[in-house]
Amino acid sequence: MTDSPQTPADDSEEQRERLAAELRDAIDQGNSEWVRQTLEGMHPADASDLLEQLSSDRFEATVELLGGELPPEILIELREEYREDAVEVMSDEAVVEALDELQSDDATAVLEDLDEDRRERILEELEPEDRAVLEASFEFEEDTAGRLMQRDCLAAPEFWTIGQTIDYARDNAEELPTDFYEVYVVDPMNKPQGYVLLSQLLRTERDVKLADIMEPFSSDIHVDQDQEEVAYQFQKYALASAPVKDRDGRLVGMITVDDMVHVIQEENTEDLLALANVSSADGSDTVWESVKARAPWLGINLVTAFIASAIIALFEGTLDRLVQLAILMPVVAALAGNAGSQGLAVAVRAIAEREMEGKAGRRAIVRETLTGLVNGVIFAIGVGLVAFFWFRDMNLAVVLGIAMLASFAWAGVSGILVPLTLKRMGADPAVASSVFVLTLTDTMAFFSFLGLATLFLL
């Protein structure tokens, strides 16, 4: 281990691994000064990445080496499971100090990691005003705008001038958020009327009224709105921040783009895992946590596998007389399943991006059906030729080709219709679609191939 902390000038893999090894050595040797100086010399995001490379035991030992504390800017950058471990080790006093330095939305995220009894105990230690703000956040459901927003924002009445707004901001700097990008213009009922960018504020003469230069809002975000819908508005309108309104339309806070980056990443990861029927894929998961996350979906797949097996059992006599069918059956099912999965992935992404509304949804159904038919023709010819040269049986090759065409067309239709149907029923297409699509494509593949073989080859 080096005598003094060495923060890499660039982010090369080799340097990160070396620094991680030095950190582990420092922890094992109890060198708290080295650990403290290293973390303080890094960007909080880089420091959190470094800490997340540690095992749970070493991570907790790091917090203890730092006196049962962790810098708030690093604490909030940690992934949820590491943040939970950190606050478990930290004393109540250290958690209170961290909350005092964090924005209300970040403080809420930390409090969410605590059990209810400890949360109440820590809230009692906060200033009454701060406690009221944080308690109000927990009145809203998880994954809503009310939980995500920070209460502090710069709002000014529409009759104020540029000069009055700037003077107010300077005189009340401690009450304003650390980062903000806009001044929200409100009416006497505290309802947002428009916004003025800080860049425009600085370029405009002091005697100009805010109402004369404000721009209308593109977004419309309420406290009960799901975070996925909020993220969609940020992406659609390229927002840096947006006001949040209560149920009566009054301004109660704002959401900034840094929060939305995390939400977008979280939602995309969630959908990706859901397509694979996995609810968790975190590197810190224990074996038991991984089993609990995956076993239920494997159980559902077991049921669907028996459904496919039941279809095959209907044609047991055909398989006994034509062994070649057993050899070629997996080809039809595998290709059709992959075609269905491709269409499903495209459909789920399009639904998440709001690209399947109205006529766009109907066009997508036609497109995926035609895509399935064209691919079906191509692969029907290909596998038919392979089957002919393999078994020297033209009838078998034709049956295989027709079954392949039917399976691809069905895969194209089911890959788009299943997620759309689930969405209309109020279910999450990303979570449930893959089980239905794979079952439908397998069933069609086996039924069409074995059924045609029974009709034309026996």
C-alpha positions in Angstrom: 0.0 0.0 0.0 1.2 3.5 -0.8 2.0 5.9 2.0 -0.4 8.5 0.8 -3.6 8.3 -1.2 -3.2 8.2 -4.9 -6.3 9.2 -6.8 -5.9 8.2 -10.5 -5.6 11.0 -13.0 -7.7 9.0 -15.5 -10.2 6.3 -15.1 -8.3 3.3 -16.5 -9.3 -0.2 -15.4 -5.8 -0.9 -14.1 -5.7 2.2 -11.9 -9.2 1.5 -10.5 -8.2 -2.0 -9.6 -4.9 -0.8 -8.0 -6.7 1.8 -5.9 -9.3 -0.8 -4.8 -6.5 -3.1 -3.7 -4.8 -0.3 -1.8 -8.2 0.6 -0.1 -8.6 -3.1 1.0 -5.1 -3.1 2.4 -5.8 0.1 4.3 -9.0 -1.2 5.8 -7.3 -4.5 6.8 -4.5 -2.5 8.5 -7.0 -0.1 10.2 -5.4 3.0 8.4 -8.4 5.3 8.9 -6.4 8.4 7.9 -5.5 7.0 4.5 -9.1 5.9 3.9 -10.5 9.3 4.8 -8.0 11.3 2.7 -8.5 9.0 -0.3 -12.3 9.3 -0.2 -12.3 13.0 0.4 -9.9 13.5 -2.6 -12.3 11.8 -5.0 -15.5 12.9 -6.7 -18.4 11.5 -4.6 -19.6 9.3 -7.5 -16.1 7.8 -7.9 -15.7 7.3 -4.2 -19.0 5.5 -4.1 -18.0 3.3 -7.0 -14.8 2.4 -5.2 -16.6 1.5 -2.0 -19.1 -0.6 -3.9 -16.2 -2.9 -4.9 -15.7 -3.9 -1.3 -17.4 -6.9 0.4 -20.1 -6.1 2.9 -17.8 -6.8 5.8 -15.1 -4.5 4.5 -17.6 -1.8 3.6 -19.0 -1.8 7.1 -15.5 -1.8 8.5 -14.8 1.3 6.3 -17.7 3.2 7.9 -16.5 2.2 11.4 -12.9 3.4 10.5 -14.4 6.8 9.6 -15.9 7.1 13.1 -19.3 5.7 12.2 -19.8 8.4 9.6 -19.8 8.7 5.9 -19.7 12.0 4.0 -23.3 12.8 2.9 -22.3 13.5 -0.7 -20.9 10.0 -0.9 -23.7 8.4 1.1 -26.3 9.5 -1.3 -24.3 8.3 -4.4 -24.2 4.7 -3.1 -26.5 2.1 -4.5 -29.5 1.4 -2.2 -28.2 -1.8 -0.7 -24.8 -0.2 0.2 -26.5 2.8 1.6 -28.7 0.6 3.8 -25.6 -1.1 5.1 -24.0 2.3 5.8 -26.9 3.7 7.8 -27.1 0.5 9.8 -23.5 1.1 11.0 -23.8 4.9 11.4 -25.0 6.2 14.7 -28.3 8.1 15.0 -26.3 11.4 15.5 -24.3 10.7 12.3 -27.5 10.1 10.3 -29.0 13.3 11.6 -26.0 15.3 10.7 -26.0 13.8 7.2 -29.7 14.6 6.8 -29.1 18.2 7.8 -26.7 18.6 4.8 -28.8 16.8 2.2 -31.5 18.2 0.0 -35.0 17.1 1.0 -35.3 14.5 -1.8 -32.0 12.9 -0.9 -32.8 13.0 2.8 -36.0 11.2 2.0 -34.1 8.5 0.2 -31.8 7.9 3.2 -34.8 7.8 5.6 -36.4 5.1 3.3 -33.5 2.8 4.2 -34.4 2.9 7.9 -36.9 0.7 9.8 -39.9 2.6 11.0 -38.9 2.8 14.7 -35.4 4.2 13.9 -36.8 6.6 11.3 -39.2 8.1 13.9 -36.4 8.3 16.4 -34.1 10.2 14.0 -36.9 12.5 12.8 -37.4 13.6 16.4 -33.8 14.8 16.5 -34.3 17.1 13.5 -35.4 20.7 13.5 -39.3 21.0 13.5 -39.3 22.6 10.1 -37.1 20.0 8.5 -39.0 17.2 10.2 -42.3 18.5 8.9 -40.9 18.6 5.3 -39.5 15.0 5.5 -42.6 13.6 7.2 -44.7 15.1 4.4 -42.7 13.2 1.8 -43.7 9.9 3.3 -47.4 10.8 2.8 -46.9 10.0 -0.9 -46.5 6.5 -2.4 -43.1 5.2 -3.3 -42.0 5.8 -6.9 -44.2 8.9 -7.2 -43.2 12.5 -7.9 -44.1 13.4 -4.3 -41.3 11.1 -3.0 -38.8 12.3 -5.6 -39.2 16.0 -5.4 -37.3 18.4 -3.3 -39.3 21.0 -1.4 -36.8 23.9 -1.9 -37.1 25.9 -5.1 -37.0 29.5 -6.2 -40.5 30.9 -6.8 -41.5 34.5 -7.3 -44.8 36.4 -7.9 -45.5 37.4 -11.5 -45.4 41.1 -10.6 -41.8 41.0 -9.4 -39.0 42.5 -11.5 -35.8 40.8 -12.4 -34.0 43.0 -9.9 -36.3 42.0 -7.0 -35.9 38.3 -7.9 -32.1 38.5 -7.9 -32.0 40.5 -4.6 -34.3 38.0 -3.0 -32.2 35.1 -4.1 -29.0 36.7 -2.7 -30.7 37.6 0.6 -32.2 34.1 1.1 -29.3 32.0 -0.4 -29.4 29.5 2.5 -33.0 28.7 1.9 -32.5 27.9 -1.8 -31.5 24.5 -3.2 -27.9 23.9 -4.0 -28.6 23.5 -7.7 -31.5 25.0 -9.6 -32.0 26.2 -13.2 -35.2 28.2 -13.3 -37.3 30.7 -11.4 -40.9 29.6 -11.2 -43.4 32.4 -11.6 -46.5 31.9 -9.5 -49.9 33.7 -9.0 -51.3 34.8 -5.7 -52.6 31.3 -5.1 -49.1 29.9 -5.5 -50.0 28.2 -8.8 -47.2 28.0 -11.4 -47.8 30.3 -14.3 -44.4 30.0 -16.1 -40.7 29.9 -15.7 -37.7 32.1 -16.4 -34.3 30.4 -17.1 -31.4 31.7 -14.9 -29.5 32.4 -18.1 -32.3 34.7 -19.2 -32.6 36.2 -15.8 -29.0 37.3 -15.9 -29.2 38.8 -19.4 -32.3 40.9 -18.7 -32.6 44.4 -17.4 -33.4 44.7 -13.6 -36.7 46.7 -14.1 -38.3 44.1 -16.5 -41.1 42.1 -14.9 -41.0 38.3 -14.7 -44.4 38.0 -16.3 -43.1 39.8 -19.4 -40.4 37.3 -20.2 -41.6 34.0 -18.6 -42.2 30.9 -20.8 -45.1 28.5 -20.4 -44.4 25.1 -18.9 -44.1 22.0 -21.2 -44.4 19.6 -18.3 -47.4 18.9 -16.0 -46.3 17.0 -13.0 -48.4 16.3 -9.9 -47.4 14.7 -6.6 -49.2 11.5 -7.2 -47.7 10.9 -10.7 -45.7 7.7 -11.2 -42.0 8.3 -11.6 -42.0 6.5 -15.0 -44.5 9.1 -16.3 -42.3 11.9 -14.8 -39.2 10.5 -16.5 -41.1 10.3 -19.8 -41.9 14.0 -19.6 -38.3 14.9 -18.8 -37.1 12.9 -21.8 -39.8 14.2 -24.2 -39.3 17.9 -23.4 -35.6 17.7 -22.6 -36.1 19.2 -19.2 -33.4 20.2 -16.7 -36.0 20.6 -13.9 -39.7 20.8 -13.5 -42.2 22.1 -10.9 -44.3 19.7 -8.9 -47.9 20.6 -8.1 -50.2 19.3 -5.3 -53.7 18.1 -5.9 -55.0 21.6 -6.0 -52.4 22.8 -8.6 -50.2 24.7 -6.1 -46.4 24.6 -6.3 -44.9 22.3 -3.7 -41.5 21.5 -5.0 -39.4 20.6 -8.0 -37.6 17.6 -9.6 -34.2 18.0 -11.3 -32.7 16.0 -14.1 -30.1 14.3 -11.9 -33.0 12.5 -10.1 -34.5 11.5 -13.4 -31.3 10.0 -14.7 -31.4 7.5 -11.8 -35.1 6.8 -12.4 -34.7 6.2 -16.2 -31.8 3.9 -15.5 -33.8 2.1 -12.8 -36.9 1.7 -15.0 -34.8 0.5 -18.0 -33.0 -2.1 -15.8 -36.3 -3.2 -14.3 -37.8 -3.8 -17.8 -34.7 -5.6 -19.0 -34.7 -7.9 -16.0 -38.5 -8.4 -16.3 -38.1 -9.6 -19.9 -35.8 -12.3 -18.6 -38.2 -13.1 -15.7 -35.7 -11.9 -13.1 -36.7 -9.3 -10.5 -33.2 -8.7 -9.1 -29.7 -8.9 -10.5 -27.6 -7.0 -8.0 -24.0 -8.0 -7.4 -24.5 -7.9 -3.7 -27.5 -10.3 -3.6 -27.0 -13.4 -1.6 -27.7 -16.9 -3.0 -31.0 -17.0 -1.2 -32.0 -13.6 -2.5 -31.2 -14.6 -6.0 -33.2 -17.9 -5.6 -36.2 -16.0 -4.2 -36.1 -13.6 -7.2 -35.9 -16.2 -9.9 -37.5 -19.4 -8.6 -41.2 -18.2 -8.9 -40.7 -17.4 -12.6 -39.0 -20.7 -13.2 -42.0 -22.3 -11.6 -44.3 -20.6 -14.0 -42.0 -21.6 -16.9 -42.3 -25.2 -15.6 -46.0 -25.1 -16.0 -45.8 -23.6 -19.6 -43.2 -26.3 -20.5 -45.6 -29.0 -19.5 -48.3 -27.3 -21.7 -45.9 -27.6 -24.6 -45.1 -31.2 -23.6 -48.9 -32.0 -23.6 -49.1 -30.7 -27.2 -46.3 -33.1 -28.2 -48.0 -36.0 -26.4 -51.0 -35.6 -28.6 -48.9 -36.7 -31.5 -47.1 -39.5 -29.8 -48.1 -42.0 -32.5 -46.8 -39.8 -35.2 -43.5 -39.4 -33.5 -43.2 -43.2 -33.1 -43.6 -43.7 -36.8 -41.5 -40.8 -38.0 -38.4 -40.4 -35.9 -37.2 -37.5 -38.1 -39.9 -35.3 -36.6 -38.2 -35.6 -33.2 -35.0 -34.5 -34.7 -36.4 -31.4 -36.5 -39.0 -30.3 -33.8 -36.5 -28.3 -31.8 -35.5 -26.3 -34.9 -39.0 -25.0 -35.5 -39.6 -24.2 -31.8 -36.2 -22.5 -31.3 -36.4 -20.2 -34.3 -40.0 -19.3 -33.7 -39.2 -18.6 -30.0 -36.4 -16.3 -31.0 -38.6 -14.5 -33.5 -41.2 -13.9 -30.8 -38.6 -12.7 -28.3 -37.3 -10.2 -30.9 -40.8 -8.8 -31.5 -41.5 -8.7 -27.8 -38.3 -6.7 -27.0 -39.2 -4.1 -29.7 -42.8 -3.9 -28.5 -41.9 -3.4 -24.8 -39.4 -0.7 -25.6 -41.9 1.0 -27.9 -44.6 0.9 -25.1 -42.2 2.3 -22.6 -41.3 5.2 -25.0 -45.1 5.9 -25.7 -44.6 4.9 -29.3 -47.5 2.5 -29.5 -50.4 4.9 -29.0 -53.4 5.0 -31.4 -52.6 4.4 -35.1 -48.9 3.8 -34.2 -50.0 0.6 -32.4 -51.9 -0.7 -35.4 -49.0 0.1 -37.7 -46.7 -1.9 -35.4 -49.0 -4.9 -35.5 -49.0 -4.9 -39.3 -45.3 -4.3 -39.4 -44.4 -7.2 -37.0 -46.9 -9.5 -38.8 -45.3 -8.8 -42.2 -41.8 -9.1 -40.7 -42.7 -12.5 -39.3 -44.1 -13.6 -42.7 -41.0 -12.4 -44.7 -38.6 -14.0 -42.2 -40.8 -17.1 -42.2 -40.5 -17.4 -46.0 -36.7 -17.0 -45.9 -36.2 -19.6 -43.1 -38.8 -21.9 -44.4 -36.9 -22.2 -47.7 -33.6 -22.6 -45.8 -34.7 -25.3 -43.3 -36.7 -27.0 -46.0 -33.5 -27.4 -48.1 -31.5 -28.6 -45.2 -34.2 -31.2 -44.3 -34.4 -32.4 -47.9 -30.6 -32.9 -48.3 -30.5 -34.5 -44.8 -33.3 -37.0 -45.1 -34.0 -37.1 -48.9 -37.7 -36.6 -48.3 -39.4 -33.8 -50.2 -42.7 -34.2 -48.4 -41.0 -33.8 -45.0 -39.1 -30.7 -46.3 -42.3 -29.1 -47.5 -44.1 -29.8 -44.2 -41.2 -28.4 -42.2 -41.2 -25.3 -44.4 -44.9 -24.6 -44.0 -44.7 -25.2 -40.3 -41.8 -22.7 -40.1 -43.7 -20.1 -42.0 -46.8 -20.5 -39.8 -44.7 -20.4 -36.6 -42.9 -17.2 -37.7 -46.1 -15.4 -38.6 -47.6 -16.4 -35.3 -44.5 -15.3 -33.4 -44.7 -11.9 -35.1 -48.3 -11.4 -34.2 -48.0 -12.7 -30.6 -44.8 -10.7 -29.9 -46.7 -7.5 -30.5 -50.3 -8.4 -29.4 -49.4 -9.9 -26.1 -47.7 -6.9 -24.5 -50.3 -4.5 -26.0 -53.1 -6.6 -24.6 -51.5 -6.8 -21.2 -51.0 -3.1 -21.2 -54.7 -2.5 -21.9 -55.5 -4.9 -19.0 -53.4 -2.8 -16.7 -50.6 -5.3 -16.3 -46.9 -4.5 -16.8 -46.0 -5.8 -20.3 -42.3 -6.2 -19.4 -43.1 -8.5 -16.5 -45.6 -11.0 -17.9 -45.2 -10.9 -21.7 -42.3 -13.3 -22.1 -44.0 -16.2 -20.5 -47.1 -15.9 -22.7 -45.2 -15.3 -25.9 -42.8 -18.2 -25.5 -45.7 -20.5 -24.6 -47.7 -19.4 -27.6 -44.8 -19.7 -30.0 -43.8 -23.2 -28.7 -47.4 -24.4 -28.9 -47.8 -23.2 -32.4 -44.5 -24.6 -33.5 -45.2 -28.1 -32.2 -48.8 -28.1 -33.2 -48.3 -26.9 -36.7 -45.3 -29.1 -37.4 -46.6 -32.3 -35.9 -50.2 -31.6 -37.1 -49.1 -31.2 -40.7 -46.9 -34.2 -40.5 -49.8 -36.3 -39.2 -52.1 -35.1 -42.0 -49.6 -35.4 -45.0 -46.9 -37.8 -44.1 -48.8 -40.7 -42.6 
